[in-house]
Each structure stands twice: as C-alpha cells, then as structure tokens.
Amino acid sequence: MLPLILLIVTLLLVLLLIFAVRSHPIPLLSQSRILLLIAHPDDETMFFSPTIRALLQAGHRVFVLCISNGNFDGLGKIRARELSRAASKLGISASDVICLDYDEFADGDTWNRNALCQIVMRHVEVLAADTVISFDSHGVSGHHNHASCFEALQTAYSNGTVPRDVQIFVLDSIAIWRKYIGMLDALFSFGRSPFFYMARFRDVAACWRAMWAHRSQFVWFRVLFIFFSRYVYMNSLRRISPLPLTPSPRNPQKFKFH
C-alpha cells in the first residue's frame, strides 16, 4: 500500500509542476508572418504543433513550406492533401500551406543545400516572412532531410541572403530517453532553452486530430508517438545567428545559438 501511495503522491507533484510551467515565447512583432520550414508532410504535427498553436493563438500568421511531398512509397499526392487537412486541424489555412514536388528534393534523397537555400529565401521574400522556424542540425530524429532544412538556413547566413529583419529559430533535438516520456519532460526541458512552448489540453487534442488527418501514415508506432512523444506536449527552441567573425578558408563562419 505504501508504494502505491508514494507513486500517487509523486504523480500529483509532477502534474502540479507541469501545470505550473509557463511558455516563454519567441520575441515577435505584433501579427508576425512566420514561415515553418519542414521536410515532409506530418513533420508539422509530429514535431511543431505546440509552437504552431501558440503562435496562431497569439495572432500571428503561420505559413508551412514543405520541401518534399513524401513520395518515398508513391503516396506523394495523397500525403500533400493530408498535409493541408492536418494544417487546418491545427488552425492554419490551407492556402498558407506550400508542398513542393521537385525531383531534386525527393523524399529520402540527399538535398543540395545551396539549391534549397535559394528556394527557402525566395519563399521568405514572397511571403514577406519576418521569422523562420525549422529543425536544428540533428533534425530531432536524425533524418538527413530534416538536417538539410537547417543546413539551408546556415547557407543563407553564410551567403548573406538572410534579410536583417528576419529571425531564425530552430527546434531543440534532445536525448532519445527524453523524447518518449511525454509531459514528464517538462521536468528536464523548462529553463534549459530560452524559448519554450507548453501545449494546453486543447492543443494536444488538436495535434491528435491533425495526426489522424495523416491517415496514410497512421501506423501503430505513430499512435504510440502521439501519446508519448514530448514534442506533442512541448517545444523548446533556440535562435540562430552568425557569429561576428570574418570567415576564412580554414575557419569557416560558425553560428551561435541563443
């Protein structure tokens, strides 16, 4: 009986701590235009839903730029339609979702960072975006297409093509043992990253509805994912910007996170 009581008390303390956690939003102008750069349909739901929901509720406009339509299994057209439906479940207008289908950015292939950089910066300009959000260098799951999104943004900084008034934020990748402990990761996440979004229950429900819209991908392990992944419940992000150093052939320009 005593172990059960201790377990209940511990769970109650954890829940109280989680409810006490507050979001620390990224610094944005009023009614900002934000470009979410992802690699495949369902990335927006599986990894970024707490951020998307918080930004929309704050009155910002969120655009989704998906580089590949996820045609690895020949379901590209289906997955592109699912992306639009899932985005609407999160609150994003279908007209604000762009899903590309270029041969050079096929799902699973190696993507040219310079070509991708040009495409991303073109969309930043056309959409008049003042903020870009994407993956960090590990891409959460280690998928090289996710990492390519980050590399394209790095290249844009190196080439000097990021407008001065555009901010870039990346989603923290974390240790695998923390990825699947759900809300409990608030104990380890809060205070470690400068920007943090904690989903509310209605945001989690919206994420579940959006994941169900990705019907072609809704296999058993994704069912487990939406229940146990910490990315369904919280996002921690960092801003990237170039260090004020003069690059040289032997010392290429580096980037700082803050």
Secondary structure as a PSIPRED ss2 file (coil, helix, strand):
# PSIPRED VFORMAT (PSIPRED V4.0)

   1 M C   1.000  0.000  0.000
   2 L H   0.000  1.000  0.000
   3 P H   0.000  1.000  0.000
   4 L H   0.000  1.000  0.000
   5 I H   0.000  1.000  0.000
   6 L H   0.000  1.000  0.000
   7 L H   0.000  1.000  0.000
   8 I H   0.000  1.000  0.000
   9 V H   0.000  1.000  0.000
  10 T H   0.000  1.000  0.000
  11 L H   0.000  1.000  0.000
  12 L H   0.000  1.000  0.000
  13 L H   0.000  1.000  0.000
  14 V H   0.000  1.000  0.000
  15 L H   0.000  1.000  0.000
  16 L H   0.000  1.000  0.000
  17 L H   0.000  1.000  0.000
  18 I H   0.000  1.000  0.000
  19 F H   0.000  1.000  0.000
  20 A H   0.000  1.000  0.000
  21 V C   1.000  0.000  0.000
  22 R C   1.000  0.000  0.000
  23 S C   1.000  0.000  0.000
  24 H E   0.000  0.000  1.000
  25 P C   1.000  0.000  0.000
  26 I C   1.000  0.000  0.000
  27 P C   1.000  0.000  0.000
  28 L C   1.000  0.000  0.000
  29 L C   1.000  0.000  0.000
  30 S C   1.000  0.000  0.000
  31 Q C   1.000  0.000  0.000
  32 S C   1.000  0.000  0.000
  33 R E   0.000  0.000  1.000
  34 I E   0.000  0.000  1.000
  35 L E   0.000  0.000  1.000
  36 L E   0.000  0.000  1.000
  37 L E   0.000  0.000  1.000
  38 I E   0.000  0.000  1.000
  39 A C   1.000  0.000  0.000
  40 H C   1.000  0.000  0.000
  41 P C   1.000  0.000  0.000
  42 D C   1.000  0.000  0.000
  43 D H   0.000  1.000  0.000
  44 E H   0.000  1.000  0.000
  45 T H   0.000  1.000  0.000
  46 M H   0.000  1.000  0.000
  47 F H   0.000  1.000  0.000
  48 F H   0.000  1.000  0.000
  49 S H   0.000  1.000  0.000
  50 P H   0.000  1.000  0.000
  51 T H   0.000  1.000  0.000
  52 I H   0.000  1.000  0.000
  53 R H   0.000  1.000  0.000
  54 A H   0.000  1.000  0.000
  55 L H   0.000  1.000  0.000
  56 L H   0.000  1.000  0.000
  57 Q H   0.000  1.000  0.000
  58 A C   1.000  0.000  0.000
  59 G C   1.000  0.000  0.000
  60 H C   1.000  0.000  0.000
  61 R E   0.000  0.000  1.000
  62 V E   0.000  0.000  1.000
  63 F E   0.000  0.000  1.000
  64 V E   0.000  0.000  1.000
  65 L E   0.000  0.000  1.000
  66 C E   0.000  0.000  1.000
  67 I C   1.000  0.000  0.000
  68 S C   1.000  0.000  0.000
  69 N C   1.000  0.000  0.000
  70 G C   1.000  0.000  0.000
  71 N H   0.000  1.000  0.000
  72 F H   0.000  1.000  0.000
  73 D H   0.000  1.000  0.000
  74 G C   1.000  0.000  0.000
  75 L C   1.000  0.000  0.000
  76 G H   0.000  1.000  0.000
  77 K H   0.000  1.000  0.000
  78 I H   0.000  1.000  0.000
  79 R H   0.000  1.000  0.000
  80 A H   0.000  1.000  0.000
  81 R H   0.000  1.000  0.000
  82 E H   0.000  1.000  0.000
  83 L H   0.000  1.000  0.000
  84 S H   0.000  1.000  0.000
  85 R H   0.000  1.000  0.000
  86 A H   0.000  1.000  0.000
  87 A H   0.000  1.000  0.000
  88 S H   0.000  1.000  0.000
  89 K H   0.000  1.000  0.000
  90 L H   0.000  1.000  0.000
  91 G C   1.000  0.000  0.000
  92 I C   1.000  0.000  0.000
  93 S C   1.000  0.000  0.000
  94 A H   0.000  1.000  0.000
  95 S H   0.000  1.000  0.000
  96 D H   0.000  1.000  0.000
  97 V E   0.000  0.000  1.000
  98 I E   0.000  0.000  1.000
  99 C E   0.000  0.000  1.000
 100 L C   1.000  0.000  0.000
 101 D C   1.000  0.000  0.000
 102 Y C   1.000  0.000  0.000
 103 D H   0.000  1.000  0.000
 104 E H   0.000  1.000  0.000
 105 F H   0.000  1.000  0.000
 106 A C   1.000  0.000  0.000
 107 D C   1.000  0.000  0.000
 108 G C   1.000  0.000  0.000
 109 D C   1.000  0.000  0.000
 110 T C   1.000  0.000  0.000
 111 W C   1.000  0.000  0.000
 112 N C   1.000  0.000  0.000
 113 R H   0.000  1.000  0.000
 114 N H   0.000  1.000  0.000
 115 A H   0.000  1.000  0.000
 116 L H   0.000  1.000  0.000
 117 C H   0.000  1.000  0.000
 118 Q H   0.000  1.000  0.000
 119 I H   0.000  1.000  0.000
 120 V H   0.000  1.000  0.000
 121 M H   0.000  1.000  0.000
 122 R H   0.000  1.000  0.000
 123 H H   0.000  1.000  0.000
 124 V H   0.000  1.000  0.000
 125 E H   0.000  1.000  0.000
 126 V H   0.000  1.000  0.000
 127 L C   1.000  0.000  0.000
 128 A C   1.000  0.000  0.000
 129 A C   1.000  0.000  0.000
 130 D C   1.000  0.000  0.000
 131 T E   0.000  0.000  1.000
 132 V E   0.000  0.000  1.000
 133 I E   0.000  0.000  1.000
 134 S E   0.000  0.000  1.000
 135 F E   0.000  0.000  1.000
 136 D C   1.000  0.000  0.000
 137 S C   1.000  0.000  0.000
 138 H C   1.000  0.000  0.000
 139 G C   1.000  0.000  0.000
 140 V C   1.000  0.000  0.000
 141 S C   1.000  0.000  0.000
 142 G C   1.000  0.000  0.000
 143 H C   1.000  0.000  0.000
 144 H H   0.000  1.000  0.000
 145 N H   0.000  1.000  0.000
 146 H H   0.000  1.000  0.000
 147 A H   0.000  1.000  0.000
 148 S H   0.000  1.000  0.000
 149 C H   0.000  1.000  0.000
 150 F H   0.000  1.000  0.000
 151 E H   0.000  1.000  0.000
 152 A H   0.000  1.000  0.000
 153 L H   0.000  1.000  0.000
 154 Q H   0.000  1.000  0.000
 155 T H   0.000  1.000  0.000
 156 A H   0.000  1.000  0.000
 157 Y H   0.000  1.000  0.000
 158 S H   0.000  1.000  0.000
 159 N H   0.000  1.000  0.000
 160 G C   1.000  0.000  0.000
 161 T C   1.000  0.000  0.000
 162 V C   1.000  0.000  0.000
 163 P C   1.000  0.000  0.000
 164 R C   1.000  0.000  0.000
 165 D C   1.000  0.000  0.000
 166 V C   1.000  0.000  0.000
 167 Q E   0.000  0.000  1.000
 168 I E   0.000  0.000  1.000
 169 F E   0.000  0.000  1.000
 170 V E   0.000  0.000  1.000
 171 L E   0.000  0.000  1.000
 172 D C   1.000  0.000  0.000
 173 S C   1.000  0.000  0.000
 174 I C   1.000  0.000  0.000
 175 A C   1.000  0.000  0.000
 176 I H   0.000  1.000  0.000
 177 W H   0.000  1.000  0.000
 178 R H   0.000  1.000  0.000
 179 K H   0.000  1.000  0.000
 180 Y C   1.000  0.000  0.000
 181 I C   1.000  0.000  0.000
 182 G H   0.000  1.000  0.000
 183 M H   0.000  1.000  0.000
 184 L H   0.000  1.000  0.000
 185 D H   0.000  1.000  0.000
 186 A H   0.000  1.000  0.000
 187 L H   0.000  1.000  0.000
 188 F H   0.000  1.000  0.000
 189 S H   0.000  1.000  0.000
 190 F C   1.000  0.000  0.000
 191 G C   1.000  0.000  0.000
 192 R C   1.000  0.000  0.000
 193 S C   1.000  0.000  0.000
 194 P C   1.000  0.000  0.000
 195 F E   0.000  0.000  1.000
 196 F E   0.000  0.000  1.000
 197 Y E   0.000  0.000  1.000
 198 M E   0.000  0.000  1.000
 199 A C   1.000  0.000  0.000
 200 R C   1.000  0.000  0.000
 201 F H   0.000  1.000  0.000
 202 R H   0.000  1.000  0.000
 203 D H   0.000  1.000  0.000
 204 V H   0.000  1.000  0.000
 205 A H   0.000  1.000  0.000
 206 A H   0.000  1.000  0.000
 207 C H   0.000  1.000  0.000
 208 W H   0.000  1.000  0.000
 209 R H   0.000  1.000  0.000
 210 A H   0.000  1.000  0.000
 211 M H   0.000  1.000  0.000
 212 W H   0.000  1.000  0.000
 213 A H   0.000  1.000  0.000
 214 H C   1.000  0.000  0.000
 215 R H   0.000  1.000  0.000
 216 S H   0.000  1.000  0.000
 217 Q H   0.000  1.000  0.000
 218 F C   1.000  0.000  0.000
 219 V C   1.000  0.000  0.000
 220 W H   0.000  1.000  0.000
 221 F H   0.000  1.000  0.000
 222 R H   0.000  1.000  0.000
 223 V H   0.000  1.000  0.000
 224 L H   0.000  1.000  0.000
 225 F H   0.000  1.000  0.000
 226 I H   0.000  1.000  0.000
 227 F H   0.000  1.000  0.000
 228 F H   0.000  1.000  0.000
 229 S C   1.000  0.000  0.000
 230 R H   0.000  1.000  0.000
 231 Y H   0.000  1.000  0.000
 232 V H   0.000  1.000  0.000
 233 Y H   0.000  1.000  0.000
 234 M E   0.000  0.000  1.000
 235 N E   0.000  0.000  1.000
 236 S E   0.000  0.000  1.000
 237 L E   0.000  0.000  1.000
 238 R E   0.000  0.000  1.000
 239 R E   0.000  0.000  1.000
 240 I E   0.000  0.000  1.000
 241 S E   0.000  0.000  1.000
 242 P E   0.000  0.000  1.000
 243 L C   1.000  0.000  0.000
 244 P C   1.000  0.000  0.000
 245 L C   1.000  0.000  0.000
 246 T C   1.000  0.000  0.000
 247 P C   1.000  0.000  0.000
 248 S E   0.000  0.000  1.000
 249 P C   1.000  0.000  0.000
 250 R C   1.000  0.000  0.000
 251 N E   0.000  0.000  1.000
 252 P C   1.000  0.000  0.000
 253 Q C   1.000  0.000  0.000
 254 K C   1.000  0.000  0.000
 255 F E   0.000  0.000  1.000
 256 K E   0.000  0.000  1.000
 257 F E   0.000  0.000  1.000
 258 H C   1.000  0.000  0.000
